[in-house]
Amino acid sequence: MKILDRYIRRSVLGAFFIVLMIIVGLDLLSAFLAELEELERGYQTGEALRYVLMSFPRRVAEFIPVASLIGCLVGLGALANNSELIVMRAAGVSVGRIVFSVLKPTILILLMGGVLSEKVVPYTEQIAESERSLLKGGQDALKSGHGLWHREKDEIVHINAVTPDGRLYGISRYQFDDKGNMLKASFSEKGVYEKSSWVLTNTQTTEIFSDHTKVITQEQEQWLFSLTPRTLSSAAVDPEYLDLLSLYRYSRYLDEQELNSSHYSLAFWKKILQPLVTVAMVLIAVSFIFGPLRSVSMSFRVLVGVVVGLVFQQAQDFFGYASLVYNVDPLAAILIPVSVCLAAGLYMMSRVR
């Protein structure tokens, strides 16, 4: 059985990595072409290419479930076309034993995805976003369209760029009274975290009165802001690309500030349940090979895999964003498509003979 496991593992993993690289490659090309439309100032073709390449780990982790589905269809489909699965069955190997042999390499795939999502993606995404924001005007007032907005009590803050070492660039602050009237607006070129507070440099503040305004310029200013460099690093990256611990901590912080944390909760549960999604995709692929796709062409199997994968991703996105709009528990929104997918995989496997 070890020889059989090794043979199936080689077929499945080989097809998986080929499919994954093709999907990620096409996605990188599409992203690069989209970035070419946003070139400006110091952000030119070379910088756009670096930004897209830095997103490679994130795209790999994102497409693992779909690549698992298509990879299993291709790998097992090749064995079916060569009648090798029939020989295995004739030799007394059960379908359950073949499924077990397929699930073994799936564990390796899940481990790879977990390492990327927890250790690599948060770091590379923050570097990519901070460099991009700085090149597109990180030290200009509200020049960057990819900055961070945050509200704390009566102050609204926009930060153009947050670097991985905790430095801030382009800090715009707007302070309001209880009636929503603006009291002051200020802009600082740079901020550094020192001794539990932020030190801002080159700050220009405009105080607004009923009949006039007053402009104050300071080379250095101490800013009492509750967000630490670690928390800001979490806020500067899209929730989908953060590790689980950062998602949990920042979600708790938003709850304490009485702000909406549903987007971060949604990303948290989506990451937790992704291994189940991958396993469900593998079960569906195996049931297809032993069922309706047993004797069809390889291109048709790939087409079915792409369609099933896209339908699942669209359903997951639909329920996820619907939960944000209608204030539904994010866990329930993620469980619906995952449960349907897993139930479909188990049901189809139960009908395989």
Contacts in CASP RR format, 6 or more apart in sequence:
PFRMAT RR
TARGET T0000
AUTHOR 0000-0000-0000
METHOD contacts of the structure
MODEL  1
MKILDRYIRRSVLGAFFIVLMIIVGLDLLSAFLAELEELERGYQTGEALR
YVLMSFPRRVAEFIPVASLIGCLVGLGALANNSELIVMRAAGVSVGRIVF
SVLKPTILILLMGGVLSEKVVPYTEQIAESERSLLKGGQDALKSGHGLWH
REKDEIVHINAVTPDGRLYGISRYQFDDKGNMLKASFSEKGVYEKSSWVL
TNTQTTEIFSDHTKVITQEQEQWLFSLTPRTLSSAAVDPEYLDLLSLYRY
SRYLDEQELNSSHYSLAFWKKILQPLVTVAMVLIAVSFIFGPLRSVSMSF
RVLVGVVVGLVFQQAQDFFGYASLVYNVDPLAAILIPVSVCLAAGLYMMS
RVR
1 97 0 8 1.000
4 88 0 8 1.000
4 93 0 8 1.000
4 101 0 8 1.000
5 101 0 8 1.000
5 104 0 8 1.000
8 76 0 8 1.000
8 79 0 8 1.000
8 98 0 8 1.000
8 101 0 8 1.000
8 102 0 8 1.000
8 105 0 8 1.000
9 101 0 8 1.000
9 104 0 8 1.000
9 105 0 8 1.000
11 75 0 8 1.000
11 76 0 8 1.000
11 78 0 8 1.000
11 79 0 8 1.000
12 71 0 8 1.000
12 72 0 8 1.000
12 75 0 8 1.000
12 76 0 8 1.000
12 102 0 8 1.000
12 105 0 8 1.000
13 105 0 8 1.000
13 108 0 8 1.000
13 109 0 8 1.000
14 71 0 8 1.000
14 75 0 8 1.000
15 70 0 8 1.000
15 71 0 8 1.000
15 72 0 8 1.000
15 74 0 8 1.000
15 75 0 8 1.000
15 78 0 8 1.000
16 67 0 8 1.000
16 68 0 8 1.000
16 71 0 8 1.000
16 72 0 8 1.000
16 105 0 8 1.000
16 109 0 8 1.000
18 71 0 8 1.000
18 74 0 8 1.000
19 67 0 8 1.000
19 70 0 8 1.000
19 71 0 8 1.000
19 74 0 8 1.000
20 60 0 8 1.000
20 63 0 8 1.000
20 64 0 8 1.000
20 67 0 8 1.000
23 63 0 8 1.000
23 66 0 8 1.000
23 67 0 8 1.000
23 70 0 8 1.000
24 56 0 8 1.000
24 59 0 8 1.000
24 60 0 8 1.000
24 63 0 8 1.000
27 59 0 8 1.000
27 63 0 8 1.000
28 52 0 8 1.000
28 53 0 8 1.000
28 55 0 8 1.000
28 56 0 8 1.000
28 59 0 8 1.000
31 52 0 8 1.000
31 55 0 8 1.000
31 59 0 8 1.000
32 48 0 8 1.000
32 49 0 8 1.000
32 52 0 8 1.000
35 48 0 8 1.000
35 51 0 8 1.000
35 52 0 8 1.000
36 45 0 8 1.000
36 48 0 8 1.000
38 48 0 8 1.000
38 136 0 8 1.000
39 45 0 8 1.000
39 48 0 8 1.000
40 136 0 8 1.000
41 135 0 8 1.000
41 136 0 8 1.000
41 137 0 8 1.000
42 135 0 8 1.000
42 136 0 8 1.000
43 132 0 8 1.000
43 135 0 8 1.000
43 136 0 8 1.000
47 131 0 8 1.000
47 132 0 8 1.000
47 135 0 8 1.000
50 128 0 8 1.000
50 131 0 8 1.000
51 128 0 8 1.000
51 131 0 8 1.000
51 132 0 8 1.000
54 124 0 8 1.000
54 125 0 8 1.000
54 127 0 8 1.000
54 128 0 8 1.000
54 131 0 8 1.000
55 124 0 8 1.000
55 125 0 8 1.000
55 128 0 8 1.000
56 124 0 8 1.000
57 116 0 8 1.000
57 120 0 8 1.000
57 121 0 8 1.000
57 124 0 8 1.000
58 116 0 8 1.000
58 121 0 8 1.000
58 124 0 8 1.000
58 125 0 8 1.000
58 241 0 8 1.000
60 113 0 8 1.000
60 116 0 8 1.000
61 113 0 8 1.000
61 114 0 8 1.000
61 116 0 8 1.000
61 117 0 8 1.000
61 121 0 8 1.000
64 109 0 8 1.000
64 110 0 8 1.000
64 112 0 8 1.000
64 113 0 8 1.000
64 274 0 8 1.000
64 278 0 8 1.000
65 274 0 8 1.000
65 277 0 8 1.000
65 278 0 8 1.000
65 281 0 8 1.000
65 309 0 8 1.000
65 312 0 8 1.000
66 281 0 8 1.000
66 305 0 8 1.000
66 306 0 8 1.000
66 309 0 8 1.000
66 310 0 8 1.000
66 312 0 8 1.000
66 313 0 8 1.000
68 106 0 8 1.000
68 109 0 8 1.000
68 278 0 8 1.000
68 281 0 8 1.000
68 282 0 8 1.000
68 285 0 8 1.000
69 281 0 8 1.000
69 282 0 8 1.000
69 284 0 8 1.000
69 285 0 8 1.000
69 305 0 8 1.000
69 308 0 8 1.000
69 309 0 8 1.000
70 285 0 8 1.000
70 302 0 8 1.000
70 305 0 8 1.000
70 306 0 8 1.000
70 309 0 8 1.000
71 285 0 8 1.000
72 102 0 8 1.000
72 281 0 8 1.000
72 282 0 8 1.000
72 285 0 8 1.000
72 286 0 8 1.000
72 289 0 8 1.000
73 285 0 8 1.000
73 288 0 8 1.000
73 289 0 8 1.000
73 293 0 8 1.000
73 301 0 8 1.000
73 302 0 8 1.000
73 304 0 8 1.000
73 305 0 8 1.000
74 298 0 8 1.000
74 301 0 8 1.000
74 302 0 8 1.000
76 85 0 8 1.000
76 102 0 8 1.000
76 285 0 8 1.000
76 286 0 8 1.000
76 289 0 8 1.000
77 289 0 8 1.000
77 293 0 8 1.000
77 298 0 8 1.000
77 301 0 8 1.000
78 298 0 8 1.000
79 85 0 8 1.000
80 86 0 8 1.000
80 289 0 8 1.000
80 294 0 8 1.000
80 295 0 8 1.000
81 298 0 8 1.000
85 98 0 8 1.000
85 289 0 8 1.000
85 290 0 8 1.000
88 98 0 8 1.000
89 95 0 8 1.000
95 286 0 8 1.000
95 290 0 8 1.000
95 349 0 8 1.000
95 352 0 8 1.000
95 353 0 8 1.000
98 286 0 8 1.000
99 283 0 8 1.000
99 286 0 8 1.000
99 349 0 8 1.000
102 282 0 8 1.000
102 286 0 8 1.000
103 279 0 8 1.000
103 282 0 8 1.000
106 278 0 8 1.000
106 279 0 8 1.000
106 282 0 8 1.000
109 278 0 8 1.000
110 275 0 8 1.000
110 278 0 8 1.000
117 243 0 8 1.000
117 271 0 8 1.000
117 274 0 8 1.000
118 243 0 8 1.000
118 244 0 8 1.000
119 243 0 8 1.000
121 241 0 8 1.000
121 243 0 8 1.000
122 237 0 8 1.000
122 241 0 8 1.000
122 242 0 8 1.000
122 243 0 8 1.000
122 246 0 8 1.000
123 164 0 8 1.000
125 237 0 8 1.000
125 238 0 8 1.000
125 241 0 8 1.000
126 162 0 8 1.000
126 163 0 8 1.000
126 164 0 8 1.000
126 233 0 8 1.000
126 236 0 8 1.000
126 237 0 8 1.000
127 164 0 8 1.000
129 146 0 8 1.000
129 161 0 8 1.000
129 236 0 8 1.000
129 237 0 8 1.000
130 161 0 8 1.000
130 162 0 8 1.000
130 163 0 8 1.000
130 164 0 8 1.000
130 236 0 8 1.000
132 146 0 8 1.000
133 144 0 8 1.000
133 145 0 8 1.000
133 146 0 8 1.000
133 147 0 8 1.000
133 160 0 8 1.000
133 161 0 8 1.000
133 169 0 8 1.000
134 160 0 8 1.000
134 161 0 8 1.000
134 163 0 8 1.000
134 169 0 8 1.000
136 143 0 8 1.000
136 144 0 8 1.000
136 145 0 8 1.000
136 146 0 8 1.000
137 143 0 8 1.000
137 144 0 8 1.000
137 160 0 8 1.000
138 144 0 8 1.000
138 160 0 8 1.000
138 161 0 8 1.000
138 169 0 8 1.000
138 170 0 8 1.000
139 160 0 8 1.000
139 169 0 8 1.000
139 170 0 8 1.000
139 189 0 8 1.000
139 190 0 8 1.000
140 160 0 8 1.000
140 170 0 8 1.000
141 170 0 8 1.000
141 172 0 8 1.000
141 187 0 8 1.000
142 158 0 8 1.000
142 160 0 8 1.000
142 172 0 8 1.000
143 160 0 8 1.000
144 160 0 8 1.000
144 161 0 8 1.000
144 170 0 8 1.000
145 160 0 8 1.000
147 158 0 8 1.000
147 159 0 8 1.000
147 160 0 8 1.000
147 161 0 8 1.000
147 236 0 8 1.000
148 158 0 8 1.000
148 159 0 8 1.000
148 162 0 8 1.000
148 232 0 8 1.000
148 235 0 8 1.000
148 236 0 8 1.000
149 156 0 8 1.000
149 157 0 8 1.000
149 158 0 8 1.000
150 156 0 8 1.000
150 157 0 8 1.000
150 158 0 8 1.000
150 159 0 8 1.000
150 227 0 8 1.000
150 235 0 8 1.000
151 157 0 8 1.000
151 257 0 8 1.000
151 259 0 8 1.000
152 225 0 8 1.000
152 226 0 8 1.000
152 227 0 8 1.000
152 257 0 8 1.000
154 175 0 8 1.000
154 176 0 8 1.000
154 177 0 8 1.000
154 178 0 8 1.000
155 173 0 8 1.000
155 174 0 8 1.000
155 175 0 8 1.000
155 176 0 8 1.000
156 173 0 8 1.000
156 174 0 8 1.000
156 176 0 8 1.000
157 171 0 8 1.000
157 172 0 8 1.000
157 173 0 8 1.000
157 174 0 8 1.000
157 225 0 8 1.000
158 171 0 8 1.000
158 172 0 8 1.000
159 168 0 8 1.000
159 169 0 8 1.000
159 170 0 8 1.000
159 171 0 8 1.000
159 172 0 8 1.000
159 232 0 8 1.000
159 236 0 8 1.000
160 169 0 8 1.000
160 170 0 8 1.000
160 171 0 8 1.000
161 168 0 8 1.000
161 169 0 8 1.000
161 170 0 8 1.000
161 236 0 8 1.000
162 168 0 8 1.000
162 169 0 8 1.000
162 232 0 8 1.000
162 233 0 8 1.000
162 235 0 8 1.000
162 236 0 8 1.000
163 169 0 8 1.000
164 233 0 8 1.000
165 229 0 8 1.000
166 192 0 8 1.000
166 193 0 8 1.000
166 229 0 8 1.000
166 232 0 8 1.000
166 233 0 8 1.000
167 190 0 8 1.000
167 191 0 8 1.000
167 192 0 8 1.000
168 190 0 8 1.000
168 191 0 8 1.000
168 192 0 8 1.000
168 198 0 8 1.000
168 232 0 8 1.000
169 189 0 8 1.000
169 190 0 8 1.000
169 191 0 8 1.000
170 187 0 8 1.000
170 188 0 8 1.000
170 189 0 8 1.000
170 190 0 8 1.000
171 187 0 8 1.000
171 188 0 8 1.000
171 189 0 8 1.000
171 190 0 8 1.000
171 191 0 8 1.000
171 200 0 8 1.000
171 223 0 8 1.000
172 185 0 8 1.000
172 186 0 8 1.000
172 187 0 8 1.000
173 184 0 8 1.000
173 185 0 8 1.000
173 186 0 8 1.000
173 187 0 8 1.000
173 188 0 8 1.000
174 182 0 8 1.000
174 184 0 8 1.000
174 185 0 8 1.000
175 182 0 8 1.000
175 183 0 8 1.000
175 184 0 8 1.000
175 185 0 8 1.000
176 182 0 8 1.000
176 183 0 8 1.000
177 183 0 8 1.000
182 208 0 8 1.000
183 207 0 8 1.000
183 208 0 8 1.000
184 205 0 8 1.000
184 206 0 8 1.000
184 207 0 8 1.000
184 208 0 8 1.000
185 205 0 8 1.000
185 206 0 8 1.000
185 208 0 8 1.000
186 203 0 8 1.000
186 204 0 8 1.000
186 205 0 8 1.000
186 206 0 8 1.000
187 203 0 8 1.000
187 204 0 8 1.000
188 200 0 8 1.000
188 201 0 8 1.000
188 202 0 8 1.000
188 203 0 8 1.000
188 204 0 8 1.000
188 221 0 8 1.000
188 223 0 8 1.000
189 201 0 8 1.000
189 202 0 8 1.000
189 203 0 8 1.000
190 200 0 8 1.000
190 201 0 8 1.000
190 202 0 8 1.000
191 198 0 8 1.000
191 199 0 8 1.000
191 200 0 8 1.000
191 201 0 8 1.000
191 223 0 8 1.000
192 198 0 8 1.000
192 199 0 8 1.000
192 201 0 8 1.000
193 199 0 8 1.000
193 228 0 8 1.000
193 229 0 8 1.000
197 222 0 8 1.000
197 223 0 8 1.000
197 224 0 8 1.000
197 225 0 8 1.000
198 222 0 8 1.000
198 223 0 8 1.000
198 224 0 8 1.000
198 225 0 8 1.000
199 220 0 8 1.000
199 221 0 8 1.000
199 222 0 8 1.000
199 223 0 8 1.000
200 218 0 8 1.000
200 220 0 8 1.000
200 221 0 8 1.000
200 222 0 8 1.000
200 223 0 8 1.000
201 219 0 8 1.000
201 220 0 8 1.000
201 221 0 8 1.000
202 219 0 8 1.000
203 217 0 8 1.000
203 218 0 8 1.000
203 219 0 8 1.000
203 220 0 8 1.000
203 221 0 8 1.000
204 215 0 8 1.000
204 216 0 8 1.000
204 217 0 8 1.000
204 218 0 8 1.000
205 215 0 8 1.000
205 216 0 8 1.000
205 217 0 8 1.000
205 218 0 8 1.000
206 213 0 8 1.000
206 214 0 8 1.000
206 215 0 8 1.000
206 216 0 8 1.000
207 213 0 8 1.000
207 214 0 8 1.000
207 215 0 8 1.000
207 216 0 8 1.000
226 257 0 8 1.000
227 235 0 8 1.000
227 253 0 8 1.000
231 249 0 8 1.000
231 250 0 8 1.000
231 253 0 8 1.000
233 246 0 8 1.000
234 242 0 8 1.000
234 246 0 8 1.000
234 247 0 8 1.000
234 249 0 8 1.000
234 250 0 8 1.000
235 250 0 8 1.000
239 247 0 8 1.000
239 263 0 8 1.000
239 264 0 8 1.000
239 266 0 8 1.000
239 267 0 8 1.000
239 268 0 8 1.000
240 267 0 8 1.000
240 270 0 8 1.000
242 250 0 8 1.000
242 264 0 8 1.000
242 267 0 8 1.000
244 268 0 8 1.000
244 271 0 8 1.000
244 272 0 8 1.000
247 264 0 8 1.000
247 265 0 8 1.000
247 267 0 8 1.000
247 268 0 8 1.000
247 271 0 8 1.000
248 268 0 8 1.000
250 261 0 8 1.000
250 264 0 8 1.000
251 261 0 8 1.000
251 264 0 8 1.000
251 265 0 8 1.000
251 268 0 8 1.000
252 261 0 8 1.000
254 260 0 8 1.000
254 261 0 8 1.000
254 264 0 8 1.000
255 261 0 8 1.000
262 323 0 8 1.000
262 324 0 8 1.000
262 327 0 8 1.000
262 330 0 8 1.000
263 324 0 8 1.000
265 330 0 8 1.000
265 331 0 8 1.000
266 320 0 8 1.000
266 323 0 8 1.000
266 324 0 8 1.000
266 330 0 8 1.000
266 333 0 8 1.000
266 334 0 8 1.000
268 330 0 8 1.000
269 330 0 8 1.000
269 331 0 8 1.000
269 334 0 8 1.000
269 335 0 8 1.000
270 316 0 8 1.000
270 334 0 8 1.000
273 334 0 8 1.000
273 335 0 8 1.000
273 338 0 8 1.000
276 338 0 8 1.000
276 342 0 8 1.000
277 312 0 8 1.000
277 338 0 8 1.000
277 341 0 8 1.000
277 342 0 8 1.000
279 342 0 8 1.000
280 338 0 8 1.000
280 341 0 8 1.000
280 342 0 8 1.000
280 344 0 8 1.000
280 345 0 8 1.000
281 308 0 8 1.000
281 309 0 8 1.000
281 312 0 8 1.000
281 341 0 8 1.000
283 342 0 8 1.000
283 345 0 8 1.000
283 346 0 8 1.000
283 348 0 8 1.000
283 349 0 8 1.000
284 308 0 8 1.000
284 341 0 8 1.000
284 344 0 8 1.000
284 345 0 8 1.000
284 348 0 8 1.000
285 305 0 8 1.000
286 349 0 8 1.000
286 352 0 8 1.000
287 345 0 8 1.000
287 348 0 8 1.000
287 349 0 8 1.000
287 351 0 8 1.000
287 352 0 8 1.000
288 301 0 8 1.000
288 304 0 8 1.000
288 348 0 8 1.000
289 301 0 8 1.000
290 352 0 8 1.000
291 352 0 8 1.000
293 300 0 8 1.000
293 301 0 8 1.000
293 304 0 8 1.000
312 337 0 8 1.000
312 341 0 8 1.000
315 337 0 8 1.000
315 340 0 8 1.000
316 334 0 8 1.000
316 337 0 8 1.000
316 338 0 8 1.000
319 333 0 8 1.000
319 334 0 8 1.000
319 336 0 8 1.000
319 337 0 8 1.000
320 330 0 8 1.000
320 333 0 8 1.000
320 334 0 8 1.000
322 328 0 8 1.000
322 333 0 8 1.000
323 329 0 8 1.000
323 330 0 8 1.000
323 332 0 8 1.000
323 333 0 8 1.000
324 330 0 8 1.000
END
